[in-house]
């Protein structure tokens, strides 16, 4: 990745030079510290910006113009990464070589319209558009609550991270919506423009970066992406909630304190894949295939926080057996009790995932931005070599730091 410092204009350009694709992608990242008090406003900003700007007053007008740009596409989103809240605005468009027409200035102009010239009426966003976007966000929040897999995972996080930022929901909160007005959302937008750290990541083939000089932000730094909040674990906290569900949801949270900057990071990546994220993981082979105690089971490692979240769907009356076998597999991981063949297969799967990442511009940009956030670049060849060289002993060292923190069971009355 080529790094171009652009301090005169208040942002950094990071360039992924490749002629592998017929399109170019430009992504602008607005990054600020994750805060509960403004998370719902930030969740609304991407949709309200997409709903209309001064030049393209409706989504339809914007889409029609994108069609004129040889079916270019635009995406706006907000996400939570570690200690940070990130608003992303990306445009994907055809490489100029295929059409013999200069496209970059037009794309930059479109960014300027969407980012800097929102549709403002009397010092606030359009009232009717905001009402619609609030309605849609409210529906999205409701739909997540209706998804019992996601609901149970969120509840486990609420208990596990009771006094930590990790429990903040990136999608926002229903109870905030009534207090959000066109005026105070516009203030949040201006705060983002003036105070967020801005990075521009470009992937594709670019002959001239001069049009980027049309962007201008105030230069600023941002807090670390690593979420260092933690707590001492004296005993596992257990919680149960009863609902009318067909399938019980067992969620377990573990702390490892192994983050991106830890020498055991890659060992933890491989170890978690062995445990529960690979297609033929230890948990899948035992809890599901051998004992038929679950419908699905998976573990997810978060290296920004240094935690593992395990989620599964089980029959309500098999909870104790399922939990027992899950715990046994973690102990086996700590003791290095897994086959050479499984370790080989897991490493091969991880390497294939990395190689597949090279085939998509979106994942290349995500990988580049991850490197930006953690302050060091993980080259593809280095990543692959490091994973291939991870030993059984490395995995045992990483697994020894897995500590069970919280259990949450969503079950039905029959499972009491």
Protein Blocks (a to p, Z undefined) as FASTA:
>chain_A
ZZddffknopacdddddfkbfbdcddddddddddfklmmmmmmmmmmmmnocfklmbfkl
mmmmmmmnooiacddddddehjbccdddddddddfklnopafklmmmmmmmmmmmmccde
ehiacfklmmmmmmmmmmmmmmmmmmmmlmmmmmmmmmmmmmacklpcfkbpfklmmmpc
fklmmmmmmmmmmmmccddddedjdfbfklmmmpccdddddddfbdfbdcddfbdcdddd
ddddfbdcddddddekiafklcklmmmmmmmmmmmmpmklfklmmmmmmnopafbdcddd
dfknopacddddddfklmmmmmmmmmmmmmmmmnopacfklmmmmmmmmmmmmmmmmmpm
klmmmmmmmmmmnopacdfklmmmmmmmpcfklmmmmmmmpccfbdcddddfklZZ
